[in-house]
């Protein structure tokens, strides 16, 4: 099937590759080792599709319905969907020693929203390294914070931190706290968690083209019009949204921020805006 995909035009190759990954993900989720119960075909298909498209919609409770292997698989699907199938494909091909054709470079450039395919392979590698580095820093900070929570074991704190760092950066919306004993409200809402998760969501939400442009900035000393507009609009939306939420919730007698410290109000409103 991979050989057949290579002979297809880039758009069909992208769609076919995603469909292939969804089929593989669905099949793996259906394995007995992946769940604490046998998932139905539609549950597995929906979950794999949602993870790869990072929509966050779920018809299962991952922490209850998936085994550790299933949760790791879900995280990998989210990661592939977050950085893009074409990015992962290029990295895998390079690791296997395969040459990336000019057609593949154009397809990758189109999938990332970049104009020049010239240095796309090296840029792709730098983007992936940057993404993983950001996620690992976020996971480390979450782990250091969550390991002090008596409701979580050391192993849970480590894996939960890794999973939620990936999910947050990829804007996937999946979480493991819903259904975990002691976490009736889902993911913790303390200031440290909201701050780290908010930063990850913000950076991931900028998109691969913007991240790639920012990575190349030290060498090229210029930002594309797309990046400049994105940074400007996102900044206005985040700040404007946070101010609007703060005004509506901090000064209304029934507002959720009434009586809370100012720093807590800022973190909550910025997180909700992001």
Buried (B, 14 or more C-beta within 10 A) or exposed (E): EEEEBEEEEBEEBBEBBBEBBBEEBBBBBBBEEBBEEEBEEEBBBBBBBBBBBBBBEBBBEBBEBBBEBBBBBBBBBBBBBBBBBBBBBBBEBBEEEEEBEEEBBEBBBBBBBBEEBEEBBEBBBBBBEBBBEBBBBBBBBBBEBBBEBEEBEEEBBBBBBBBBBBBBBBBBBBBBBBBBEEBEEEBBEEBBBBBBBBBBBBBBBBBBBBBBBBBBEEEEEEBBEBBEEBBEEBEEEBEEBBEEBBEEBBEEEEBBBEEBEEEBBBBBBBBBBB
